[in-house]
Amino acid sequence: MAARSKARKRAFQILFEADQRGSSVQNVLADWVRHSRSDDRQPPVNEYTMQLVEGYAQHVSRIDELIATYAVDWDLDRMPVADRNIVRLGAYELIWEDETPDAVAIDEAVQLAKEFSTDDSPAFVNGLLGRFKELKPGLRRAE
């Protein structure tokens, strides 16, 4: 698995854990970094993972607003936890990480959905992120 794919997977796991614990992603990220430094069995948290998590944290309100607006027939709170956090991460990377090609951001999110969620999730994630890609120029408005 490529380094960036691993970084995305860890970022997703941090977002998922924060969501499940009702904690901030920054606190969970700090826990992961602390554990990786004190336990040789824990893989290190690489820089791109930190960049994704911290970037998401900066735009969390806008990202959730976009998901709530464009996820047809899905309330954010009723969305499966894995799907919600995959879309959150994918939306951040798609909209704010300019160095990541749009197709890569979407494909990586779809791969996470295949690995961590239901059979219907990859199509849902692909469709919603595809919509964000179409609307991308107007989605970065100031929060």
LOVEXTI-254386 format. One line per 10 residues: number of its first residue (from 1); for each residue x, y, z of C-alpha. Coordinates in nm, 2 decimals. Layout:
<recs>
NUM) X:Y:Z | ...
</recs>
This chain:
<recs>
1) 0.00:0.00:0.00 | 0.13:0.34:-0.10 | 0.24:0.58:0.18 | -0.04:0.83:0.11 | -0.30:0.55:0.11 | -0.18:0.44:0.45 | -0.19:0.80:0.57 | -0.55:0.84:0.45 | -0.65:0.51:0.62 | -0.50:0.63:0.95
11) -0.66:0.97:0.91 | -1.00:0.80:0.85 | -0.94:0.58:1.16 | -0.87:0.89:1.37 | -1.18:1.07:1.25 | -1.39:0.75:1.31 | -1.25:0.71:1.66 | -1.31:1.08:1.74 | -1.67:1.04:1.61 | -1.73:0.73:1.82
21) -1.58:0.88:2.14 | -1.74:1.21:2.10 | -1.40:1.37:2.12 | -1.22:1.62:1.90 | -1.00:1.49:1.62 | -0.71:1.69:1.76 | -0.73:1.50:2.09 | -0.75:1.16:1.92 | -0.46:1.26:1.69 | -0.25:1.36:1.99
31) -0.33:1.02:2.15 | -0.22:0.84:1.84 | 0.10:1.04:1.82 | 0.17:0.98:2.19 | 0.11:0.61:2.16 | 0.32:0.57:1.85 | 0.61:0.73:2.03 | 0.58:0.52:2.34 | 0.49:0.18:2.19 | 0.71:0.02:1.92
41) 0.41:-0.19:1.81 | 0.21:0.12:1.71 | 0.29:0.25:1.36 | 0.41:0.61:1.35 | 0.16:0.88:1.25 | 0.31:1.03:0.94 | 0.30:1.39:0.83 | 0.03:1.35:0.57 | -0.20:1.19:0.82 | -0.15:1.48:1.05
51) -0.20:1.73:0.76 | -0.53:1.56:0.67 | -0.66:1.54:1.02 | -0.56:1.90:1.11 | -0.69:2.03:0.78 | -1.02:1.85:0.83 | -1.04:2.00:1.18 | -1.00:2.35:1.04 | -1.30:2.31:0.80 | -1.52:2.07:1.00
61) -1.82:2.30:1.01 | -1.81:2.37:0.64 | -1.76:2.01:0.55 | -2.05:1.89:0.76 | -2.27:2.17:0.61 | -2.18:2.06:0.26 | -2.26:1.69:0.34 | -2.59:1.79:0.51 | -2.68:2.00:0.20 | -2.58:1.75:-0.07
71) -2.64:1.41:0.08 | -2.98:1.35:-0.07 | -3.22:1.17:0.17 | -2.94:1.13:0.44 | -2.92:1.32:0.76 | -2.56:1.35:0.88 | -2.65:1.19:1.22 | -2.83:0.90:1.06 | -2.55:0.82:0.81 | -2.34:0.52:0.89
81) -2.04:0.63:1.10 | -1.78:0.49:0.85 | -1.95:0.66:0.55 | -1.98:0.99:0.73 | -1.61:1.00:0.82 | -1.49:0.87:0.48 | -1.69:1.15:0.31 | -1.56:1.40:0.56 | -1.20:1.31:0.49 | -1.26:1.28:0.11
91) -1.44:1.62:0.10 | -1.15:1.79:0.28 | -0.89:1.64:0.05 | -1.10:1.70:-0.26 | -1.18:2.07:-0.18 | -0.88:2.19:0.02 | -0.58:1.97:-0.07 | -0.48:2.13:-0.41 | -0.18:1.89:-0.46 | -0.41:1.59:-0.46
101) -0.58:1.53:-0.80 | -0.96:1.52:-0.77 | -0.98:1.17:-0.91 | -0.73:1.04:-0.66 | -0.91:1.19:-0.36 | -1.24:1.03:-0.48 | -1.09:0.69:-0.57 | -0.91:0.67:-0.23 | -1.23:0.75:-0.05 | -1.42:0.48:-0.25
111) -1.14:0.23:-0.16 | -1.19:0.31:0.21 | -1.56:0.26:0.17 | -1.50:-0.08:0.01 | -1.27:-0.18:0.30 | -1.46:-0.04:0.60 | -1.83:0.00:0.51 | -2.12:-0.17:0.34 | -2.17:-0.29:-0.02 | -2.37:0.02:-0.10
121) -2.12:0.27:0.05 | -1.87:0.29:-0.24 | -2.14:0.42:-0.47 | -2.27:0.66:-0.21 | -1.92:0.80:-0.14 | -1.84:0.82:-0.51 | -2.17:1.00:-0.59 | -2.14:1.26:-0.31 | -1.78:1.33:-0.37 | -1.84:1.35:-0.75
131) -2.11:1.61:-0.68 | -1.86:1.81:-0.47 | -1.61:1.79:-0.75 | -1.86:1.94:-0.99 | -1.93:2.22:-0.75 | -1.57:2.26:-0.62 | -1.50:2.62:-0.74 | -1.79:2.75:-0.52 | -1.75:2.53:-0.22 | -1.45:2.69:-0.05
141) -1.63:3.00:0.06 | -1.51:3.14:0.39 | -1.65:2.97:0.70
</recs>
